[in-house]
Amino acid sequence: MPIKIPSGLPARKTLEEEGVLLIKEERAIRQDIRPMHIAIVNLMPEKIKTETQLARVLGSTPLQVEMTLVSMESHTPKNTSAQHLLDFYRPLSEIREQKFDGLIVTGAPIEQLPFEDVIYWQELREIFDWSLTNVHSNFHLCWGGQAALNHFYGIPKYQLTEKRFGIYTHRVLDHTSLLMRGLNDEIPVPVSRHTENHVEDFADFDHLQVLMDSDEAGMCMVLDHKLRHVHMFNHMEYDSHTIGDEYQRDVAKGETIGVPANYYPDDDPAKPPVNTWRGNGHLLFGNWLNYVYQTTHFDLNMIGTDRG
């Protein structure tokens, strides 16, 4: 089944050209299927690119998915037009009474700041708390995962000596988890962050399970069995050129940064990168949607009533 996104969203044209199945309102109504309602708190600066990436991976399953974009009222993005936000995003105040099968909270390029110094920290904490009663399962990406672990459990993040940046091999630790079904034993994963979490901080929380890690890049993915939260510290949703775009951006800003590891052929930025993670990325997000589908309520009004 296809994904339902607003008709004017820039992602639509890109996804149609790629052959991603999209669905219009009139066709969605005719199908005798309850769609999966997924809200996305998009904290990334280039919002249109992130919208496209997430719509792409959410639209590759047999389920009908309806996507709602959520904005932050306490922060005005600099890289996205006000009209785009007005047309396609809705603040928490407008959706507070709605229920969602899933919530995705993206990362943000503010990971080196203390959580309390982030301008929208209190608003994001409110969204996290709201999700406990209005969302069945959360999928937190990169800084979003670190922020959720800190909010719910007080788990800290740690500054790295240098940016961990590139494509790193990761181990799948539990193939019996529905989230890991079908993934290879070892998979390449895009990594782009200045901070990390330490597994020893999970010692007091038996319900936090590490599902993927790497000798080079550290912890990658954690499942919270109690709250049905997925914390993915890296970026399986990234396009082929996202890491390269970040590298060129940092170089242009004069930042000290090495060539992303295992990304360019022969470590030569003049050579186009080869996408080695696309299949596993689609499978991972499909597994999450299937996990949500298998455990959520058919009646949206019942969502949030069974939180452990």
N, C-alpha and C positions, 0 to 999 in steps of 0.2 A: 504494500500500500504506500501511497505517497505522503509527503508532508504538506501541511496547510500553512502557508505563510501569507502575510498581507500582500495584496496584488501589486502594490507599487514599491515594495521593498527591493533595493538594488540587487540583493542576492538572487532574486527570481531569475533575472536575465542570465546571470552566470550559471546557475544551476540548470536552467533549461538547455543552455548550450552544451553542458556536460552530460545531458541525458538523465539527470536526476528527476524522478517522478514527482511532480507537484500536483496539488489538487485545489480546485476552486470551490467556493462556498456552495454553489448549487449542486455540484457533484457530491460533495461531502455529505450534504443533507440526504441525498438519495440512498446512500450506503447505510445498511442496517448494522452499523458498527459504532460502538462508543469510542471516540478518539481518545488517545492519550494526551492529556493536557500538560504541557511542559512550559514552565516559566523560566526565563533566562535573565539573570542580573549580569549585564554586560559591563564590566569595569575596565575593559581594555580601551586604550586611546583610539585605535583605528577600528571603530565599532562596526563599520560595514564589512570589513574583512573578517572579523570574528563572527558576525551574524552569518556570513556565507559559510565559514568553516563548520560551525555548529549545525546549521540547517542541512549541510551536506551529509554529515555522519548520522544525524537523526532521521534523515529521509531514506536510509538504506535498509530498512527492516520491513517485514510484512505487516507492521502495525500502522494505523493511521495516526499521525501525530499533528497536534495543533500547538503552534508556538506563540507564546506571549512574551514580549520584550519588556523588561522592568527597568526603570530609570531611578537614579538617586536624586532626591530633591535638594540635598545639602551640597551638591557639587555640580558645577556647570562644565562639561567637557570642552576642551579647547580645539580638538581635532574633528569634531562632528558638528554639522550645522544644527542650529536651533530648530529649523524646520523639520529636519529628519527626526529629531527627538520628539518633536510635537506630533508628527504624523504617525510614528511607529512605536513609541515607548509610552508606558504608563507607570506612574509612581505607585508605591505601596498603598498610598491613601485611596487610590481608585480600585484596587483589586483586593483590598483587605478582607472582604467577605467571601471571596472566591476560594475554591479548592482546586488543588493541582496534584496530578499524579507524581510529577517530578519537578525539581528546581535545580537549575544549573547556576552556580556562581563562578564567574571566571576569575582569572588572575588579574593582577594590576601591577604596573611598573613602580610600585611604591614599597616593595618588600624590604628595603633597607631601613625604612622608617619604623620606629616603635609603633605598635598597633594603635596606641592611644593618640599618636600624632597625626594619624590619617584623618583628613577632614571629614570623611563620611563614616568614621568608625562607629559612632553611636547609632547612626541610621542602619548600618549593616548589621549590627547586633540586634536591632529591632526586627530586621528581616529574618535573621536566624531564629529568633524566638517565635516569630509569627509562623515560620515553617513547621514548627513542632505540632501545631494544631491545624494547619491548612495544606500541608504537603506530605505525601506518602514517603518519598525518598529524595534525598539531595545528592547531587554530584558536584563536588567542589574541585575547582581546577587551580593548580599551582598556589599562588598566594591565597586564593580563596579557601583552599584546604587548610593551610596554616592558620588562617584567620578563624575558621570554624573550630579547629582543635583548640585554639587558644580561648575562644569564647566559651565553649562548652566544658572544657576540661582544664583550662589554665596551662596547657602544654606550650612551651616556648619554641621559638625558632632561633636558629644560630647563624651568625654571619660566617660566610665562607671567606677564605683568604683571597680567592679570585673567583670570577664568575664561572659557574659550571655551564658549559655552552657547547652544544653539538649533538651528535647522535651516539648514544651509548647503549651497549647490550645489557639487557635486563633479564633476570630469571623469573619465571612464573613459579610461585611457591606452592600453590594449591589448585590443581586442575579440577578438583571436585566442586569448587565454588562456581556457581552459575555465572558469575562475572568473568571467569577465566576459561569457560568452555570453548574449546576449539583453538585457543591461542597456542602458538608454538612454545616449546620449553624455554627457549631464549628468543627475545624479540628486540629489535632496535627501537629506541624511543627518543624523540627529540627532547632535549633538556635545555632550559634557559632560565637560570635563576642565580641569585647572589646568596641565598640562604637555604637552610635545610632543617629537617627535624631529626631527632635522635630516638632510636627505638627504646632505649632505656627509660625514656620518659613515659612509655606506655605500660610500665611494669604494674601499676596499680589499676589498670583498666583491662580486664580479661576479655572484654567484648571488642577491643580494637585488634584487628588481625591484619598483619602485613601480607599483601597478596603478591607484590612484585618488588624486587630490589636489585641493586647492581653493586659490584665490587668497586667500580670507579665512581658512579654517580650517587650511590647511597639509596635511601628508601624512595620508592616510586609511588606505591599505591597502598592505601589502607582502607579496610572495610570496617565500619562501625555497626556491629550486629544489633546493638541496642536501639540506635536511632535510625538505622537503615541509611546511613550516610556513606558515600564513597568519597575518599580524599585522594585525588590524583595530582601529584606534585609536578608532573611534567605535561607534555603536550602532544598526545596522539591525534589531536584534531588539526594540527598544523598542516598548511599547504607545503608543497615541495620547496617553495622559495621563502617561507616565513623566516627561517633561521638566517638565510642570506640577507633578507631585507633588514633584519635586526643588526646583523654584522655591519652592513654598509651604513646604516644609521649611526651606529656607535663610532665608526671610523670617521664619518663626516663631522661628528661632534667633537672629534679630537680625543676621545676616550682611549685609554690603554686597554686593548683587548686583542687576544690571539685569534687566529683563524679557527672557526668552530671545528671541534674534533669530529673526525669521521664523517664529514659532511660533503666537502668538495672532493672530487676525484683528484688524487695526488696532492691534496691540500692546496689546490690551485683555484683561487676565487674566480679565475677567468673561465673555468670549466663548469658547465651546468650541473647541479647536484642531481643525484638519482634518488627518488623516493623509495625507501626500503621499509616504511612503516604503514603505508596506506591501508593495506588489507587488514592488518591487526587493529588499526585504529577504528575502522568501520565495524569490525567484529566486537571490539570492546564496548563501543557505545550501543551497538545492537544488543549485546548481552545485558547491559544495564537496563535498556528499555524492556527487554524480556523479563528481567528480574522484577521490574516494577509491575509489569503486566500480570505476572504470575502471583503477585502478593497484594496488589492494590484492591480496593473495593470497586464493584461495578457502580454502586451509588456514590457519586462524587461527594455527597453530603456526609458520608461516613468516614471520609478521609481524615486522619488525625485523631480518631476516637480510640485507636488501639495502640497508641505509642507506649513502648515499654518503659 
